[in-house]
Structures are given as structure tokens and as C-alpha cells.
């Protein structure tokens, strides 16, 4: 039982958080939250909809009037306090996450720290929102640029990182002086509500950070995207949904930031340090049981080292221990839903029907029907669905290439462009390939590329805008030009 494991039971909330109040559906409607490791209900949460979303937007607009003029130093202190509270409650937040999302507890602990790092970073950046004084065309005028918050932000976040995907949107929004209405994934609302509870405890004023929980994503999304009070939509999730949100947001010309699907290649050249490449590919593929947007979706290995890579990589994959994430023995947890498992099965079957061979895994695991075995597939070709579609599961398809040119062409042969990785010791190749890869982020001899200090985001149909780093704040700011005449 989750309740019995928590130090601070008040972090476990079951209602939406709007204008500083915990809000239930007025007819008592709730939805179930499952622990995918055991397939059991762990909570019933208020099922809110469009009406409550409107209420949250109005609260956010009212709060915006005061929040936007609060001195940056004061906003920064409140964010800093929120950061401290998240770190103090790391263990409880990690437990909540593992129970609702399934990832192993060590990864949940890591995500809480990772998520908190965005709050810390943007607490600092809040004090560094500078304007400009520009040169002039005539002597009697002065031209200035100031930066102002865009206004009320609508944020929609996914289940795969129930904490960090929230903080990396909410923290920059609040730092910039915006207020926010968040709709977290209905699979993982508890982490979002715990974060709201801590933000409230930190003293962030009512209405600044609102959370609407519910299963009617269409209705909540429609209110967020059509309401003219909302000035920006930020979304992490699938490309299909991202396009829809952009379309809906266009009617009121909202700013949008989209962090969408990926199809990350890992290019491993014959001159690579193979030990490092194997470990890097392992991390890039199997983090969160393969359920991240920057997970290695395709491992491309030069033909001369293909066999050695396959046998050594497969040996490492055989060491994973599948199980309930709360057990310290488990090194990989379940997938989020049965539907997710069925999607992985279908992609593996498609590859096998076209000649792929299984080196290890390949089926639903006997731990329960939410678990899929860590899998390595060889003899892949580019007509297989796994070459084009994001698998979002623990399946590593290994492709073969002969030349650098072929590797780059294969890597770029996708509508996605989020993250790519390469392993090589050749410095000329690092530049050539680094520049040729059509991706927003490229890891070179490194696959653990994420942090609060880097601009996370993609090109092509992987989205627009950047999260984290100094660039991450710009997406929440408008540039205003002030022209002073008659000097
Ligand atoms: C994602 O899957 O989009 C997030 C991964 C990360 O922040 O490292």
C-alpha cells in the first residue's frame, strides 16, 4: 500500500488544485489510477473537465495581474523554496511515481532530483531576464526592448516523466511571471498533485499554479486551446496530439512549444570505443523501460563490428531484472498500460515477419501482462515499422550500415528529429556527422544528454521550442519595443 510507505501522507492528493483550493467534481465523479506493476488501483482521483478548466484559467488570469509585477527576486525565492521542499520530500515523491508509473525506484529518485533541477535553475534565471537598449536612427529618440511574461499558460504533460516534464514547464513559466494551468496525464496525476501541494507549501500564491486532473483530455485540451485568455500552450507528448493542439491554438494565435515524438538513432562506427558504445546504447535504450522520447529507437552499427556488438550488447541486456519498481532488485519495470504492451508486440511481430531475428526477449514477460522482456532484434531493414515508428518499449532493433554516408542517410530518414547519438573517435567525423544529423540534440560518445542546463527540444515533426537552459525562458516571454521620442 502506497499510503503505508509515505512519510508525509498529505502529499497524496486526490482532487484538482485550482486557485489554491483542492477541487472535486461536483457529482463526485472520479477515475482510477493504476499501479502497472501489479495492475491494481492505487487511488481514485477527481475527474474534472472543461468547466473546471475554465475556472482554473480565470483564476490563473486573476493571479497573473499580481504575479507578473512581483519583483523577480521575490518570485525567485518562492521557486527556490519549492525546490528545497521537492528535494526534502524526494523519497515520498519517488514512491508516488513508482507506484503510478512503474519505473524502478532508483530511476524515480533520479527523476525527482532531475525535475527539481529545473525549479532550481529557473529560480536563478528569474533574476536574469534582461532587456536591451538599442542604437538609433535619429538623435532625438531612444529605443528599448523589455521582456514581459506571455500571460496564462496551458500545459499538458505526459505519463513517462510524471515529475520532470511538469517542472520544466511550470518553473520557467513562473520564473518569467506567467501563471499556469496544468493538465497532467490521467495515468500519473498523483505526482502532479504532490508537486502542487509542495508549491502551495512554498508560498506560491493561489491561482499561480493550477492543476486540472481528468480523463476527458479532449474537453480539457479544447478549453485550454480555444480560450483567448490562454496565451501559450506547451505540450509534451505524441506528434499526432501536438499537431491537433497547434491547429486548435491557431484560432487564437497562441504561442506554442511542442516536445513531440522521436525516432532516435545511435550510430556506432568501427572506430568507436565499443565498451562505451555498448553501455551508452544500453542507457539510451532501456531507461524507463524504453519509454522516453529520446530513447534509442534504432541502433545503427557498422558492418565490421556488427557481430561483436550484437553478442556483447545482448549479454548486457540479459542482466536486466524485470519486476515491481519498488523492489530494490528490479532494474526494469512494467510498461504503462496493456495497450502499450500490445503496441510493442505488434512492432516486434512486424519485424519478425520481415526477417528480423530475436537475440534475446521478444515476448510478453511472465511477471504479468504489463511487462515486456528486454529485447534485442538483429537483421533489421528499413522497411520494417520499427525503422519508422517510436517503439516506446524495451526493444532494441540493431541495423547494419557500411559507410558513414549510408549511416547519416539512414539516421535522417524519418520525419522526426529529437535526439541522435553517435560513437566514434574520429574528430573530423564528429563534426561532419554532428552537422549532418537533422536533430535538435546530438550526443557524441554520450547518451545521458539531459539536464536543466541544456536546450531540450527537436526539429522537424519532433516539435518546436526548447526547454531548460537560458533558451527555455524565452518561450514564456514576449519582446516589447519601447520607442522614446522627443529626447
Ligand atoms: C522525454 O522523454 O521527453 C524526456 C526525456 C528527458 O528529459 O531526458
Boltz pocket constraint, residues with backbone or C-beta under 6 A from the ligand:
constraints:
  - pocket:
      binder: B
      contacts: [[A, 160], [A, 161], [A, 164], [A, 236], [A, 259], [A, 291], [A, 292], [A, 293], [A, 294], [A, 450], [A, 456]]
      max_distance: 6.0
